[in-house]
Amino acid sequence: MHTHIIAEAGVNHNGDLAIARRLVDAAVSAGADAVKFQTFRAETLVTATAEQAQYQIRNIGAEQSQYQMLKTLELKRDEYRELQNYCQERGIEFLSTPFDIDSLDFLVDELGLTRIKLSSGDLTHAPLLLASARKGVDVIISTGMAHLAELEQALAVLAYGYQNVKGSPTREDLLHSLASPTGRELIRQRVSVLQCTTEYPAPVESANLMAMDTMHQAFGVRTGFSDHTVGIAVAIAAVARGASIIEKHFTLDREMQGPDHKASLEVDELRSMIEGIRQVELAIGDGMKLPHDSELANLKVARKSLVAAVPVKAGETWTEHNLSIKRPGDGISPFAYWEMLGTIANRDYVQDEQLEY
């Protein structure tokens, strides 16, 4: 088992390529499998008058509109190319979340990404879902704020897009696409769904890790967890519950100015989370109940054998008074205790001597 760990840099570069490169370095040093950014243009993402989210107001104040805030967090297209090249040099997967179809085109057609991550906010962005599937890329999608029925609708759009390169689907088309054997198989192969709570930070009690089970049982998809809770415990617990992907925001410094820094891990914490996840992966095992090689040497010491409780002469009958069970465990198993009662000693035994058949 290997959980794919996405270190979510997001917009924690504050619009500065040099900081973005340092975030790549930090993700590599922490042992992440991928580092993820966000690709958008403010003018296609929000209206000019859209207000900030409450967590954004808490973190950076309400002086700016959401548009003004996002404008300061954009990277140029050439800077994304530099980041992708830098990730290749450092040996880590470059990922990004497109927030519009133009950004999707750039990531797939120009940068050549074969996998994209879609945000919880775009779970209902049907045209973006359709365009993503028609690109033929694998899709990871977060499910914050969503009902199961909304996830079903999103998967239906993806299933339709994977199977139809043209046309606008009707509701019946979408339902048929997801219900068909081909559609179900494509969703299983190409789509990963992340349980998520869209709050920054998210209350621990909102994590609802069992929803991963529900989504997998309903649709057969790979599931994972996009973690917005404080600390690392919930992400590690998600792996123990079977998450195949973990996504977690990280930053170089939680005190930096910006909307997401305060709800992000610092690099040492990210490293600790990844180390904990790798330990959990080892601990999960294969499910077969067998003694492990590491404990075989202790079997003799910890288990017990049938022994003579007192000196016994040949021909005496074994009874509850002269038959005992003591360590070490390299003799006759105590499972044979009852069948030994009433039998005859085959020779003389001193006290504590192990029985022989």
ABEGO torsion letter per residue (X at the ends): XBBBBBBBAEAAAGGBAAAAAAAAAAAAAAGBABBBBBBBBAAAABBAABBBBAAAAAAAEAABBAAAAAAAABBBAAAAAAAAAAAAAAGBBBBBBBABAAAAAAAAAAAGBABBBBBAAAAABAAAAAAAAAAGBBBBBBABGBBAAAAAAAAAAAAAAAABABEBBBAAAAAAAAABAAAAAAAAAABBBBBBBBBOBBBAAAAGAAAAAAAAAAAGBBBBBBBABBEAAAAAAAAAAGBABBBBBBBABAABBEAAAAABBBAAAAAAAAAAAAAAAAAAEAGBBBBBAAAAAAAAAABBBBBBABBBBBGBBBBAAABBBBOBAABBBAAAAAAABGBBBABBBBBGBBBBX
